[in-house]
Amino acid sequence: MTSLTYADEAGFFGAHGGRILPPHLEAPMAEVAAAYADAKDDPDFQARYEALLADYVGRPSPLFLAQRLTAELGGAKIYLKREDLNHTGAHKINHTLGEVLLAQRMGKKKVIAETGAGQHGVALATAAALLGLECEIHMGAIDIEKQHPNVVRMRLLGAKVVPVESGGRCLKDAVDSAFAVWAADFGETMFAIGSVVGPDPFPSMVRDFQAVVGREARRQILEKEGRLPTALVASVGGGSNSLGLFQAFLEDAAVAIYGVEPAGRGLENPGDHAATMTLGTPGTIHGMRTIVLQDEAGEPWPVHSIASGLDYPGVGPQHAHLKDMGRVDYVTATDDETLDAFQVLCRTEGIIPAIESSHALAYAMKLAPTLGADDTIIVNLSGRGDKDIDFVAERLGME
Ligand SMILES: *Cc1c(COP(=O)(O)O)cnc(C)c1O
């Protein structure tokens, strides 16, 4: 199967994906897969989801022509898909609402997840509060200290935040801990993954919930420009905001597509970046076959990015397949390039972007001057940067 857009029956995108699980998690994951297969084709489920996107999230998000940025760079027109204007300030709410609606449809009382920086945890706690489900978020003890404001947000939203003291007390340990609780209690609980990663059906399901971004962008650019864009650019952590934008354009061979990974402090040394597609090799992580930054024993490398939402040593399996097929170009932006792009957007457009989204901007700013004035680039502005200002102020010595 060589489809760019859909997984096969076993959840594989070409050589990547699948459902690689210990035996005790097979039944709970099969239950989620069956429930989603059913919900996906249910017009009532889709109508409830779309109503929440409109009235709660505030969709459609605008496609905004960044005129001063375009003028400053010269070359292609830059359009920003304003996911930063969603309720909660990023794209993640698009899929957490879908996941919690599915849990509710399955008759579950609770959703459970792990979170690293806390952004997935906050988006999930938001959706759970709205729909009246319990929410339990596992978080490494070290991350809890580092991400205090997100811990407060989750607690205010009624979630139970469980500190994980085992192992390195970070994201990986939180994943193990959350899966263990789920396995023991899946009668009442659904696991909710935060990106297009993990075992099937999550890469397809989260992608489907995010695909609204690209469907809107396609309609909006046709309305504004009368033709498809020259290029799409989005940041890639696990890969959900990027696939959300890309999915509607994958079959349009004339549209160039760029996924931007964090090159961090540079690509020379493991531990300085999270450029999975650029330097990773095929492997297995979190229940899927995909491309992984790993050592010879298959242990994931430590990763670094100034954007906590991008530091993941794996990537969604559909991305790995799109790379194999040559459909998407995976490129990188360093921490420094990203900080520059962040400041340029603040100054030229009055928009403070998330540091994750600033990776996409950094690449678009290199690309635009190489194109003509008739060309257009759509950048997915996946989130707003209010959460990042203390960190940026410190980096820039603004105190
Ligand atoms: C989480 C996050 C990302 C990275 O996750 P993807 O699944 O790769 O989209 C990017 N931007 C923002 C604002 C985020 O919160």
The ligand as a MOL file (V3000), in Angstrom:
LIG
                    3D

  0  0  0     0  0            999 V3000
M  V30 BEGIN CTAB
M  V30 COUNTS 15 15 0 0 0
M  V30 BEGIN ATOM
M  V30 1 C 2.6370 20.5030 20.9470 0
M  V30 2 C 2.8830 21.6080 20.0150 0
M  V30 3 C 3.5980 21.4230 18.8010 0
M  V30 4 C 4.2410 20.1350 18.4240 0
M  V30 5 O 3.4050 19.0180 18.3460 0
M  V30 6 P 2.9590 18.4200 16.9390 0
M  V30 7 O 2.2180 17.1860 17.3330 0
M  V30 8 O 4.1970 18.1410 16.1570 0
M  V30 9 O 2.1050 19.4360 16.3020 0
M  V30 10 C 3.7180 22.5040 17.9370 0
M  V30 11 N 3.2020 23.7150 18.2420 0
M  V30 12 C 2.5290 23.9370 19.4050 0
M  V30 13 C 1.9980 25.2940 19.6660 0
M  V30 14 C 2.3540 22.8980 20.3200 0
M  V30 15 O 1.6840 23.1220 21.4540 0
M  V30 END ATOM
M  V30 BEGIN BOND
M  V30 1 1 1 2
M  V30 2 1 2 3
M  V30 3 2 2 14
M  V30 4 1 3 4
M  V30 5 2 3 10
M  V30 6 1 4 5
M  V30 7 1 5 6
M  V30 8 2 6 7
M  V30 9 1 6 8
M  V30 10 1 6 9
M  V30 11 1 10 11
M  V30 12 2 11 12
M  V30 13 1 12 13
M  V30 14 1 12 14
M  V30 15 1 14 15
M  V30 END BOND
M  V30 END CTAB
M  END
